[in-house]
Amino acid sequence: MNKSYHTLCKAFQGTRRLSLIHQLVERYNWHTIAAEEAVTKYVMFLSLAAEEISKREPIPLVPTATIDRVWETDILKNTIEYMELCKSLCGEVIHHANEGELKRMRGFKNIETAFSLTQTLFIQHFGENIGGGNIAGHHSAQIAACGVLIKAS
């Protein structure tokens, strides 16, 4: 596991984590345990994004639909706090891109290929799959139609 993962774990302790979990339970009617698991996967995903952004030739990353819901909720909860966290991790904001934006990125083939690469990185870094289980009847391994916008350097 990399340094940014440990930094993120610290950033998502206490009130920030509890507030995000509470919003997920309220917004999506998720069980608290499922929301906690989703936030953990989201922290892992952000860690991978921070690492990829720092590489010379980063690859596009695509989350599960569940991680995307957490990501969007976190961004909207406090945009300035989200931007500051990203900048402290990798020196820039980890931008949320829709499928159209992803298609314009160098190295992007399609959502499924990018998700497969993201899954491989998840297993390499964390020893587990990016998705798994059901949250409020929604299979958490469903691929989101979005990803991390990585700008060409």
TORPA-4810 file (N, C-alpha, C, O; in nm, 3 decimals):
<nodes>
NODE_1_0.084_-0.118_0.000_0.000_0.000_0.000_0.089_0.124_0.000_0.197_0.125_0.059_M
NODE_2_0.042_0.227_-0.066_0.125_0.344_-0.080_0.096_0.451_0.026_0.000_0.440_0.103_N
NODE_3_0.180_0.553_0.027_0.170_0.659_0.125_0.036_0.733_0.116_-0.023_0.767_0.218_K
NODE_4_-0.012_0.758_-0.007_-0.136_0.832_-0.021_-0.254_0.757_0.041_-0.348_0.819_0.090_S
NODE_5_-0.250_0.624_0.039_-0.358_0.547_0.100_-0.362_0.572_0.250_-0.469_0.594_0.306_Y
NODE_6_-0.246_0.571_0.315_-0.242_0.594_0.459_-0.282_0.739_0.492_-0.350_0.763_0.592_H
NODE_7_-0.242_0.833_0.408_-0.282_0.972_0.426_-0.433_0.986_0.414_-0.495_1.057_0.493_T
NODE_8_-0.491_0.919_0.316_-0.636_0.923_0.297_-0.709_0.859_0.414_-0.812_0.909_0.458_L
NODE_9_-0.658_0.749_0.463_-0.723_0.683_0.577_-0.730_0.779_0.695_-0.832_0.786_0.763_C
NODE_10_-0.622_0.853_0.718_-0.623_0.952_0.827_-0.723_1.064_0.799_-0.793_1.109_0.889_K
NODE_11_-0.728_1.108_0.671_-0.820_1.216_0.634_-0.966_1.174_0.649_-1.053_1.257_0.674_A
NODE_12_-0.992_1.045_0.632_-1.129_0.995_0.639_-1.160_0.928_0.773_-1.245_0.839_0.780_F
NODE_13_-1.093_0.970_0.877_-1.127_0.924_1.011_-1.217_1.029_1.076_-1.218_1.145_1.034_Q
NODE_14_-1.290_0.989_1.173_-1.367_1.083_1.252_-1.486_1.144_1.180_-1.559_1.075_1.109_G
NODE_15_-1.504_1.276_1.200_-1.625_1.341_1.153_-1.640_1.342_1.001_-1.752_1.332_0.951_T
NODE_16_-1.531_1.353_0.925_-1.544_1.352_0.779_-1.604_1.220_0.732_-1.696_1.219_0.651_R
NODE_17_-1.552_1.110_0.783_-1.602_0.977_0.746_-1.748_0.958_0.790_-1.832_0.914_0.712_R
NODE_18_-1.775_0.993_0.915_-1.910_0.977_0.968_-2.011_1.062_0.891_-2.123_1.017_0.865_L
NODE_19_-1.973_1.183_0.856_-2.060_1.271_0.779_-2.090_1.214_0.641_-2.204_1.218_0.595_S
NODE_20_-1.987_1.160_0.575_-2.006_1.101_0.443_-2.095_0.976_0.452_-2.184_0.958_0.369_L
NODE_21_-2.071_0.892_0.550_-2.153_0.772_0.569_-2.299_0.813_0.594_-2.390_0.756_0.535_I
NODE_22_-2.319_0.911_0.680_-2.454_0.958_0.709_-2.524_1.008_0.582_-2.641_0.977_0.559_H
NODE_23_-2.453_1.084_0.500_-2.513_1.134_0.376_-2.549_1.021_0.281_-2.653_1.026_0.215_Q
NODE_24_-2.464_0.918_0.273_-2.493_0.804_0.186_-2.616_0.727_0.234_-2.698_0.684_0.154_L
NODE_25_-2.627_0.710_0.365_-2.743_0.641_0.423_-2.870_0.721_0.393_-2.972_0.664_0.355_V
NODE_26_-2.862_0.852_0.411_-2.979_0.938_0.388_-3.014_0.947_0.239_-3.131_0.933_0.202_E
NODE_27_-2.915_0.971_0.154_-2.939_0.995_0.012_-2.982_0.869_-0.062_-3.073_0.874_-0.145_R
NODE_28_-2.917_0.755_-0.032_-2.941_0.633_-0.110_-3.011_0.523_-0.031_-3.035_0.414_-0.083_Y
NODE_29_-3.043_0.550_0.096_-3.110_0.453_0.181_-3.026_0.326_0.199_-3.079_0.215_0.207_N
NODE_30_-2.894_0.344_0.206_-2.804_0.232_0.228_-2.799_0.199_0.377_-2.823_0.285_0.462_W
NODE_31_-2.769_0.075_0.407_-2.743_0.033_0.544_-2.609_0.094_0.584_-2.520_0.109_0.500_H
NODE_32_-2.593_0.128_0.710_-2.471_0.192_0.758_-2.346_0.108_0.728_-2.244_0.162_0.687_T
NODE_33_-2.354_-0.023_0.748_-2.239_-0.110_0.724_-2.200_-0.107_0.576_-2.081_-0.104_0.543_I
NODE_34_-2.299_-0.108_0.487_-2.271_-0.101_0.343_-2.208_0.033_0.307_-2.116_0.038_0.225_A
NODE_35_-2.256_0.141_0.367_-2.199_0.274_0.340_-2.055_0.281_0.390_-1.970_0.341_0.324_A
NODE_36_-2.027_0.221_0.505_-1.890_0.218_0.558_-1.797_0.144_0.461_-1.686_0.190_0.434_E
NODE_37_-1.843_0.030_0.409_-1.763_-0.046_0.313_-1.740_0.034_0.185_-1.631_0.032_0.130_E
NODE_38_-1.843_0.102_0.139_-1.832_0.182_0.017_-1.732_0.296_0.035_-1.656_0.326_-0.057_A
NODE_39_-1.732_0.360_0.151_-1.636_0.469_0.178_-1.494_0.413_0.180_-1.403_0.477_0.129_V
NODE_40_-1.475_0.296_0.237_-1.343_0.233_0.237_-1.294_0.209_0.095_-1.179_0.238_0.064_T
NODE_41_-1.380_0.155_0.009_-1.343_0.131_-0.131_-1.315_0.262_-0.204_-1.225_0.269_-0.288_K
NODE_42_-1.390_0.365_-0.172_-1.369_0.497_-0.232_-1.231_0.552_-0.194_-1.161_0.606_-0.279_Y
NODE_43_-1.193_0.538_-0.068_-1.061_0.584_-0.023_-0.952_0.509_-0.100_-0.852_0.568_-0.141_V
NODE_44_-0.970_0.379_-0.120_-0.874_0.300_-0.198_-0.867_0.352_-0.342_-0.758_0.367_-0.398_M
NODE_45_-0.984_0.380_-0.401_-0.989_0.429_-0.539_-0.917_0.564_-0.551_-0.840_0.584_-0.644_F
NODE_46_-0.943_0.656_-0.458_-0.874_0.785_-0.462_-0.724_0.769_-0.449_-0.647_0.842_-0.512_L
NODE_47_-0.683_0.675_-0.367_-0.540_0.648_-0.351_-0.477_0.604_-0.483_-0.370_0.652_-0.519_S
NODE_48_-0.544_0.515_-0.554_-0.495_0.472_-0.685_-0.492_0.589_-0.782_-0.397_0.602_-0.860_L
NODE_49_-0.594_0.672_-0.779_-0.599_0.788_-0.868_-0.482_0.882_-0.841_-0.418_0.930_-0.935_A
NODE_50_-0.454_0.908_-0.715_-0.341_0.995_-0.679_-0.210_0.937_-0.730_-0.124_1.010_-0.779_A
NODE_51_-0.196_0.806_-0.717_-0.074_0.741_-0.765_-0.061_0.748_-0.917_0.047_0.776_-0.969_E
NODE_52_-0.171_0.722_-0.988_-0.168_0.725_-1.135_-0.138_0.865_-1.188_-0.064_0.880_-1.285_E
NODE_53_-0.196_0.966_-1.126_-0.173_1.104_-1.170_-0.026_1.140_-1.159_0.023_1.219_-1.240_I
NODE_54_0.044_1.084_-1.062_0.185_1.116_-1.042_0.278_1.045_-1.141_0.396_1.078_-1.149_S
NODE_55_0.226_0.949_-1.217_0.309_0.874_-1.312_0.327_0.951_-1.442_0.246_1.036_-1.478_K
NODE_56_0.434_0.918_-1.511_0.462_0.981_-1.641_0.357_0.945_-1.744_0.315_1.030_-1.822_R
NODE_57_0.314_0.820_-1.745_0.212_0.771_-1.839_0.098_0.707_-1.759_0.086_0.585_-1.755_E
NODE_58_0.014_0.789_-1.697_-0.095_0.733_-1.617_-0.200_0.666_-1.705_-0.215_0.699_-1.822_P
NODE_59_-0.273_0.572_-1.646_-0.382_0.507_-1.718_-0.515_0.561_-1.666_-0.525_0.601_-1.550_I
NODE_60_-0.617_0.561_-1.752_-0.749_0.605_-1.706_-0.805_0.506_-1.604_-0.791_0.385_-1.621_P
NODE_61_-0.866_0.556_-1.499_-0.926_0.472_-1.396_-1.078_0.490_-1.397_-1.128_0.601_-1.412_L
NODE_62_-1.149_0.379_-1.382_-1.296_0.380_-1.380_-1.341_0.307_-1.254_-1.299_0.194_-1.229_V
NODE_63_-1.427_0.371_-1.173_-1.476_0.307_-1.051_-1.600_0.222_-1.075_-1.653_0.217_-1.186_P
NODE_64_-1.643_0.156_-0.970_-1.775_0.092_-0.972_-1.880_0.202_-0.957_-1.848_0.315_-0.918_T
NODE_65_-2.003_0.169_-0.988_-2.112_0.266_-0.971_-2.126_0.306_-0.823_-2.159_0.421_-0.793_A
NODE_66_-2.101_0.213_-0.733_-2.110_0.243_-0.590_-2.002_0.342_-0.548_-2.031_0.439_-0.479_T
NODE_67_-1.878_0.318_-0.590_-1.770_0.411_-0.558_-1.801_0.547_-0.617_-1.774_0.650_-0.555_I
NODE_68_-1.856_0.550_-0.738_-1.891_0.677_-0.800_-1.993_0.754_-0.718_-1.982_0.876_-0.706_D
NODE_69_-2.090_0.686_-0.662_-2.189_0.754_-0.577_-2.122_0.818_-0.456_-2.156_0.930_-0.417_R
NODE_70_-2.027_0.746_-0.396_-1.955_0.801_-0.282_-1.871_0.920_-0.326_-1.869_1.024_-0.259_V
NODE_71_-1.802_0.906_-0.440_-1.716_1.012_-0.493_-1.797_1.139_-0.517_-1.758_1.247_-0.474_W
NODE_72_-1.909_1.127_-0.586_-1.993_1.243_-0.614_-2.046_1.305_-0.485_-2.051_1.427_-0.473_E
NODE_73_-2.085_1.222_-0.390_-2.135_1.272_-0.262_-2.026_1.348_-0.189_-2.051_1.453_-0.130_T
NODE_74_-1.904_1.295_-0.190_-1.792_1.361_-0.123_-1.760_1.496_-0.187_-1.739_1.595_-0.117_D
NODE_75_-1.757_1.498_-0.319_-1.728_1.624_-0.389_-1.834_1.728_-0.356_-1.801_1.843_-0.326_I
NODE_76_-1.960_1.689_-0.362_-2.069_1.784_-0.340_-2.084_1.824_-0.194_-2.134_1.932_-0.164_L
NODE_77_-2.040_1.737_-0.103_-2.051_1.765_0.041_-1.971_1.890_0.077_-2.018_1.977_0.150_K
NODE_78_-1.849_1.899_0.023_-1.764_2.015_0.050_-1.656_2.019_-0.058_-1.549_1.959_-0.044_N
NODE_79_-1.684_2.090_-0.165_-1.595_2.094_-0.281_-1.457_2.147_-0.245_-1.356_2.093_-0.290_T
NODE_80_-1.451_2.250_-0.166_-1.320_2.309_-0.129_-1.238_2.209_-0.049_-1.119_2.193_-0.074_I
NODE_81_-1.301_2.142_0.046_-1.229_2.042_0.126_-1.180_1.928_0.038_-1.068_1.879_0.055_E
NODE_82_-1.264_1.884_-0.058_-1.224_1.778_-0.152_-1.103_1.824_-0.234_-1.007_1.748_-0.250_Y
NODE_83_-1.106_1.946_-0.286_-0.996_1.996_-0.368_-0.866_2.005_-0.287_-0.759_1.970_-0.335_M
NODE_84_-0.877_2.052_-0.164_-0.759_2.063_-0.077_-0.699_1.926_-0.047_-0.577_1.909_-0.046_E
NODE_85_-0.786_1.827_-0.022_-0.738_1.692_0.004_-0.662_1.638_-0.117_-0.554_1.582_-0.103_L
NODE_86_-0.720_1.654_-0.234_-0.655_1.606_-0.357_-0.519_1.673_-0.377_-0.420_1.607_-0.408_C
NODE_87_-0.515_1.803_-0.360_-0.390_1.877_-0.380_-0.283_1.831_-0.281_-0.165_1.827_-0.316_K
NODE_88_-0.324_1.797_-0.159_-0.225_1.749_-0.062_-0.175_1.609_-0.098_-0.063_1.572_-0.062_S
NODE_89_-0.257_1.531_-0.169_-0.219_1.395_-0.208_-0.129_1.391_-0.330_-0.027_1.321_-0.332_L
NODE_90_-0.168_1.467_-0.434_-0.095_1.454_-0.560_-0.067_1.587_-0.629_-0.024_1.589_-0.744_C
NODE_91_-0.091_1.697_-0.560_-0.056_1.827_-0.616_-0.160_1.886_-0.710_-0.143_1.998_-0.758_G
NODE_92_-0.266_1.813_-0.735_-0.374_1.865_-0.820_-0.505_1.797_-0.784_-0.507_1.699_-0.710_E
NODE_93_-0.613_1.852_-0.837_-0.745_1.796_-0.809_-0.763_1.667_-0.889_-0.726_1.661_-1.006_V
NODE_94_-0.820_1.567_-0.826_-0.856_1.443_-0.895_-0.994_1.468_-0.956_-1.096_1.463_-0.887_I
NODE_95_-0.993_1.496_-1.086_-1.117_1.537_-1.153_-1.205_1.419_-1.189_-1.158_1.316_-1.238_H
NODE_96_-1.333_1.436_-1.165_-1.436_1.338_-1.199_-1.476_1.366_-1.344_-1.522_1.476_-1.375_H
NODE_97_-1.459_1.268_-1.432_-1.488_1.286_-1.574_-1.603_1.198_-1.617_-1.614_1.084_-1.575_A
NODE_98_-1.690_1.252_-1.703_-1.796_1.169_-1.759_-1.739_1.086_-1.874_-1.624_1.104_-1.913_N
NODE_99_-1.819_0.997_-1.926_-1.770_0.906_-2.031_-1.719_0.980_-2.154_-1.620_0.939_-2.214_E
NODE_100_-1.785_1.088_-2.192_-1.741_1.167_-2.307_-1.603_1.225_-2.288_-1.521_1.225_-2.380_G
NODE_101_-1.575_1.276_-2.167_-1.442_1.330_-2.136_-1.338_1.219_-2.137_-1.226_1.240_-2.184_E
NODE_102_-1.373_1.102_-2.086_-1.280_0.990_-2.085_-1.242_0.949_-2.227_-1.126_0.917_-2.254_L
NODE_103_-1.339_0.950_-2.318_-1.314_0.907_-2.455_-1.210_0.995_-2.525_-1.146_0.951_-2.620_K
NODE_104_-1.193_1.117_-2.479_-1.094_1.207_-2.539_-0.954_1.193_-2.478_-0.860_1.256_-2.525_R
NODE_105_-0.942_1.111_-2.375_-0.812_1.094_-2.309_-0.721_1.001_-2.388_-0.766_0.903_-2.446_M
NODE_106_-0.593_1.035_-2.388_-0.494_0.948_-2.451_-0.489_0.816_-2.375_-0.485_0.815_-2.252_R
NODE_107_-0.489_0.706_-2.447_-0.480_0.575_-2.385_-0.613_0.514_-2.347_-0.619_0.399_-2.303_G
NODE_108_-0.722_0.590_-2.363_-0.854_0.537_-2.327_-0.912_0.460_-2.445_-0.925_0.514_-2.555_F
NODE_109_-0.949_0.333_-2.420_-1.011_0.251_-2.525_-1.163_0.248_-2.506_-1.238_0.283_-2.596_K
NODE_110_-1.205_0.205_-2.389_-1.347_0.201_-2.354_-1.360_0.181_-2.204_-1.262_0.150_-2.135_N
NODE_111_-1.481_0.199_-2.154_-1.507_0.189_-2.010_-1.468_0.052_-1.956_-1.405_0.043_-1.850_I
NODE_112_-1.504_-0.053_-2.027_-1.478_-0.188_-1.978_-1.328_-0.216_-1.964_-1.285_-0.274_-1.865_E
NODE_113_-1.249_-0.174_-2.063_-1.104_-0.194_-2.057_-1.043_-0.114_-1.943_-0.959_-0.166_-1.869_T
NODE_114_-1.086_0.011_-1.928_-1.033_0.094_-1.819_-1.072_0.037_-1.683_-0.992_0.038_-1.590_A
NODE_115_-1.195_-0.014_-1.672_-1.238_-0.075_-1.547_-1.155_-0.200_-1.517_-1.116_-0.223_-1.402_F
NODE_116_-1.128_-0.280_-1.619_-1.047_-0.401_-1.601_-0.907_-0.365_-1.551_-0.854_-0.433_-1.463_S
NODE_117_-0.849_-0.260_-1.606_-0.717_-0.214_-1.559_-0.724_-0.163_-1.416_-0.635_-0.188_-1.335_L
NODE_118_-0.832_-0.092_-1.385_-0.852_-0.043_-1.249_-0.864_-0.160_-1.151_-0.807_-0.158_-1.043_T
NODE_119_-0.939_-0.263_-1.191_-0.956_-0.383_-1.109_-0.821_-0.450_-1.084_-0.792_-0.490_-0.971_Q
NODE_120_-0.739_-0.462_-1.188_-0.607_-0.522_-1.175_-0.522_-0.444_-1.074_-0.457_-0.504_-0.989_T
NODE_121_-0.523_-0.312_-1.083_-0.448_-0.229_-0.989_-0.500_-0.245_-0.846_-0.423_-0.249_-0.751_L
NODE_122_-0.631_-0.254_-0.833_-0.692_-0.272_-0.701_-0.640_-0.400_-0.637_-0.602_-0.401_-0.520_F
NODE_123_-0.638_-0.507_-0.713_-0.591_-0.635_-0.661_-0.443_-0.628_-0.627_-0.400_-0.678_-0.523_I
NODE_124_-0.363_-0.565_-0.714_-0.219_-0.553_-0.690_-0.189_-0.473_-0.563_-0.102_-0.511_-0.484_Q
NODE_125_-0.261_-0.363_-0.544_-0.232_-0.274_-0.431_-0.298_-0.316_-0.301_-0.239_-0.300_-0.193_H
NODE_126_-0.419_-0.370_-0.310_-0.495_-0.394_-0.188_-0.530_-0.541_-0.164_-0.580_-0.576_-0.057_F
NODE_127_-0.503_-0.627_-0.262_-0.530_-0.769_-0.247_-0.678_-0.804_-0.248_-0.717_-0.909_-0.197_G
NODE_128_-0.759_-0.717_-0.305_-0.902_-0.745_-0.311_-0.963_-0.680_-0.434_-0.904_-0.591_-0.496_E
NODE_129_-1.084_-0.726_-0.468_-1.157_-0.672_-0.582_-1.209_-0.533_-0.550_-1.231_-0.498_-0.434_N
NODE_130_-1.228_-0.454_-0.655_-1.280_-0.318_-0.638_-1.425_-0.319_-0.592_-1.466_-0.231_-0.516_I
NODE_131_-1.504_-0.416_-0.637_-1.646_-0.424_-0.601_-1.674_-0.548_-0.521_-1.585_-0.625_-0.485_G
NODE_132_-1.801_-0.567_-0.495_-1.843_-0.686_-0.424_-1.964_-0.658_-0.339_-1.974_-0.552_-0.277_G
NODE_133_-2.054_-0.752_-0.336_-2.172_-0.739_-0.253_-2.281_-0.653_-0.314_-2.269_-0.604_-0.426_G
NODE_134_-2.386_-0.636_-0.238_-2.499_-0.554_-0.281_-2.521_-0.442_-0.181_-2.508_-0.460_-0.060_N
NODE_135_-2.553_-0.326_-0.234_-2.587_-0.212_-0.150_-2.724_-0.166_-0.195_-2.740_-0.117_-0.307_I
NODE_136_-2.822_-0.181_-0.109_-2.960_-0.140_-0.139_-3.008_-0.199_-0.271_-3.070_-0.130_-0.351_A
NODE_137_-2.978_-0.328_-0.294_-3.023_-0.396_-0.415_-2.944_-0.361_-0.539_-2.981_-0.402_-0.649_G
NODE_138_-2.835_-0.287_-0.524_-2.754_-0.242_-0.636_-2.621_-0.315_-0.629_-2.547_-0.299_-0.532_H
NODE_139_-2.589_-0.396_-0.729_-2.465_-0.472_-0.726_-2.348_-0.375_-0.732_-2.337_-0.296_-0.826_H
NODE_140_-2.262_-0.381_-0.633_-2.157_-0.279_-0.619_-2.042_-0.295_-0.717_-1.953_-0.210_-0.720_S
NODE_141_-2.040_-0.401_-0.798_-1.934_-0.415_-0.899_-1.979_-0.362_-1.035_-1.904_-0.372_-1.132_A
NODE_142_-2.098_-0.306_-1.042_-2.145_-0.248_-1.167_-2.051_-0.133_-1.206_-2.015_-0.051_-1.121_Q
NODE_143_-2.014_-0.127_-1.332_-1.918_-0.027_-1.379_-1.987_0.108_-1.394_-2.097_0.117_-1.449_I
NODE_144_-1.922_0.212_-1.345_-1.974_0.348_-1.360_-1.939_0.401_-1.499_-1.843_0.355_-1.560_A
NODE_145_-2.016_0.495_-1.547_-1.989_0.558_-1.677_-1.912_0.688_-1.655_-1.947_0.793_-1.708_A
NODE_146_-1.805_0.678_-1.577_-1.722_0.794_-1.545_-1.584_0.745_-1.505_-1.559_0.624_-1.501_C
NODE_147_-1.495_0.837_-1.475_-1.363_0.798_-1.429_-1.281_0.917_-1.391_-1.332_1.029_-1.381_G
NODE_148_-1.153_0.894_-1.369_-1.060_0.999_-1.330_-1.009_1.066_-1.456_-0.956_0.999_-1.545_V
NODE_149_-1.024_1.197_-1.464_-0.972_1.273_-1.576_-0.823_1.295_-1.555_-0.782_1.364_-1.462_L
NODE_150_-0.744_1.235_-1.642_-0.598_1.249_-1.634_-0.554_1.331_-1.752_-0.568_1.290_-1.867_I
NODE_151_-0.499_1.448_-1.723_-0.456_1.539_-1.829_-0.321_1.498_-1.884_-0.234_1.451_-1.810_K
NODE_152_-0.304_1.515_-2.013_-0.174_1.487_-2.075_-0.074_1.592_-2.027_-0.105_1.711_-2.024_A
NODE_153_0.045_1.545_-1.991_0.145_1.640_-1.941_0.231_1.694_-2.052_0.320_1.775_-2.027_S
</nodes>
